[in-house]
Amino acid sequence: MRDRTQTPAHPGHADAARRDTAARDDTAAHGDTAAHGGTAAHGGTEARGGTAPRPTARPPRPAPGRPGPAPAAPRALGEARSWPRSFADRLTTPLPGVRAFARLAREGAFRPGPDGLRGIPDLPYDPAPLPAAGPGTLCATWAGHASWVLRIGGLTVLTDPVWSRRILGTPARMTPVGVRWEELPPVDAVVISHNHYDHLDAPTLKRLPRHTPLFVPAGLARWCRRRGFSRVTELDWWECAELGGVRFDFVPAHHWSKRSLLDTCRTLWGGWVLSDVRSAQTPKKVYFAGDTGYGHWFGEIGRRHPGIDLALLPIGAYAPRWWLRDVHADPEEAVQACRDVGAQRMAPMHWGTFVLSAEPVTEPLERVRAAWNRAGLPREDLWDLPVGGSRALRAV
């Protein structure tokens, strides 16, 4: 290991727009701050107290084995679109109220204690040159947190790129970025899962050419265009677009969005399924979950997108559980999510980079390995990469 000291439109849209004024701007009373607009960088949603609004009813769980609907036709790249003022109707559970924040402040469980931080020197960090990735190859390199360098269908795609040493409201990175910016190949596209500061990092995006294609959730194109990006495609859940032979499908997640006091749920959140649609063999597919709790959407994603080769799933920032379980999966839930989407392989992420919650820093990796083993899954299909590590699926 290297030295670590280097430094289709949703039917609830109309209801959401009508409810917006009464539903969302009360969050100033909730005291949301920091990297996710929440008090501990990741604002949890488990508590039911206070005045937070309830979303519309959760969709019924699809029947097991039911095939998914036919894929949607690709949307035009960069099209101008109109959206409702709020996506609060997409919340799986209500956001926390005053009583939940009072409990969090009372218990003070924002960060690990001294024992939980002692594992920082043991966090896996082993950067290496990016491997070659020819046609038909799917290659994933973990840069840290939710940032991946994906090579698929001949394109280089960054996910939630955060190359900054520090993000709002959190200590500095525990591990350096796994890929030096200067060593990146030309970036063909960027996908963003949602607007929280540890996933949408303005200083990193400023390092990209302004003609770089960005694929973002509904409502976020305006933020990107204000910063000079000219090729921004925003999608709703279950919509897609294509670029250079790769299909970008935006899929649901159990999460939320916020960057300031008055913009809670004003933009959508979700994950991405990237497919090499020009492959002569079975198209390679990778699922990037972004930030998400565990829930019913994973099974539906698997039904609509069968044959996922690799699932990039978050395993950290889950403690205390009462506060974070609705928006951040724990390691055992991540393994179950991998099975729900039908992915053959899983690569853990969203751990070992930033201190965002109270679990010991090495615990997510220990628990995901144990859960994978208990599930009886092949060890070689758990891609538990170090920061800077890569794995590839070659064409056969």
Secondary structure, DSSP 4 states (H G I P E B T S, - for coil): ---S------TTHHHHHHHHHHHTGGGGGGT--STTSSTTSS-------TTPPPPSPPPPPPPTTPPPPPPPPPPPTT------S--GGG-SSPPP-HHHHHHHHHHT-SS--HHHHTTGGGS-B---PPPP--TT-EEEEEEETTEEEEEETTEEEEES----S--TTSPPPSS--SS-GGGPPPP-EEE----STTTS-HHHHTTS-TTS-EEEETT-HHHHHHTT---EEEE-TTEEEEETTEEEEEE--S----SSTT-TTSS---EEEEEETT-SSSPPEEEE--S---STHHHHHHHHS---SEEEEE-----SHHHHTTTS--HHHHHHHHHHHT-SEEEEES-SSS--SSS-TTHHHHHHHHHHHHTT--GGGB--PPBT-EEEE---
